[in-house]
Amino acid sequence: MATNRSPEIRKDAVHNRWVIFSPARARRPSDFKSKTDASSSANTHTECPFCAGHEHECAPEIFRFPPESTLDWKVRVIQNLYPALSRDLEPLNAERGGGGQVTLRGSGFHDVVIESPAHPVHLADLSPAQIADVLLAYKKRIDQLRAFDSVKYVQVFKNHGATAGASMSHSHSQILALPVIPPTASARIQSMKEHFEQTGECAICQVKQEDLSIHESSHFISIVPFAATFPFEIWIIPRHHSSHFHDIDPDMARDLGGMLKLMLGKMGLQLKNPPYNMVIHSAPLRAESTELPFSHWFIQIVPQLTVVGGFELGTGCYINPVLPEDAAKVLREVSVQD
């Protein structure tokens, strides 16, 4: 491993930020482990409102898979009982005040995707076909939200473990439909546009490097990105250029289900079941046709192994103690039983 290498500063061409790699600050990359086993909390509870038989304790259901199922449902999509945005508010034009202040009504949608009816079952425990059902539930809900003109961006994300932001230990993910394009998405699109104008290539299409690769499937590749913001960060990327996650089809969903299960399995074994965040980065719903050549969706998985401190907040730069090539090698070598 490269623990004797000098520090490096790498540019992330996708998010337009700098990352400092300082291997001397770390132990061996293979020694990184989570201090918290995020899977243990779910196993200490047997029932909750998300469990089968407790549907009446939840906010209203939007749909379920299979549609005709009763207690044998596989996936349920429900309204969030404590939404960040209100689906009942009519969207209004922005109000502008002095000093550049802008106020919008908090209209939008905030939903929960319950990934399994069984409390102890995590996303990584599901079969590839079952994970595909979760992914297709994301797609179906995004397709429904696209019908609302006020919705400009849909963010799908998963917080696994309390320290990663999960308020419920039962495996679930969330969907937030926003009336604005959030700044991280705007910065990503602008950065990828600049890369495209300079090179004529999509920045995501160019990321594949042998020493950063973890695994390849029919439709996807998984890598540790060249300028990974966090140690053991993983990206899952469609092999062929695609701007929107909601364009995924059932065959791709099954393939992605297998890739996602493998990556979560490798991460869990190597890092001792860490809390993690999973985010789907996709183009805005109504992206201009000129934006599509450089917009490429991908999934980002971030195990919670380090703490964001004052330097990161003050500069927007991050310090990663594990070189991406080392992290990718460690993850490639982790053997996961089927």
Sequence and secondary structure as in RCSB ss.txt:
>XXXX:A:sequence
MATNRSPEIRKDAVHNRWVIFSPARARRPSDFKSKTDASSSANTHTECPFCAGHEHECAPEIFRFPPESTLDWKV
RVIQNLYPALSRDLEPLNAERGGGGQVTLRGSGFHDVVIESPAHPVHLADLSPAQIADVLLAYKKRIDQLRAFDS
VKYVQVFKNHGATAGASMSHSHSQILALPVIPPTASARIQSMKEHFEQTGECAICQVKQEDLSIHESSHFISIVP
FAATFPFEIWIIPRHHSSHFHDIDPDMARDLGGMLKLMLGKMGLQLKNPPYNMVIHSAPLRAESTELPFSHWFIQ
IVPQLTVVGGFELGTGCYINPVLPEDAAKVLREVSVQD
>XXXX:A:secstr
  TTS  EEEEETTTTEEEEE GGGSS GGG   SS TTHHHHT    TTSTT GGGSS EEEEESTT STT SE
EEEE SS SSBTTS     EE GGG EE   B EEEEEE  SSTT  GGGS HHHHHHHHHHHHHHHHHHTT TT
  EEEEEEEESGGGT S SS EEEEEEESS  HHHHHHHHHHHHHHHHHSS TTTT   GGGEEEE SSEEEE  
TT SSTT EEEEESS  S GGG  HHHHHHHHHHHHHHHHHHHHHHTS  EEEEEE   TT  TTTGGG   EEE
EEE  S   HHHHHHS EEESS HHHHHHHHHT     
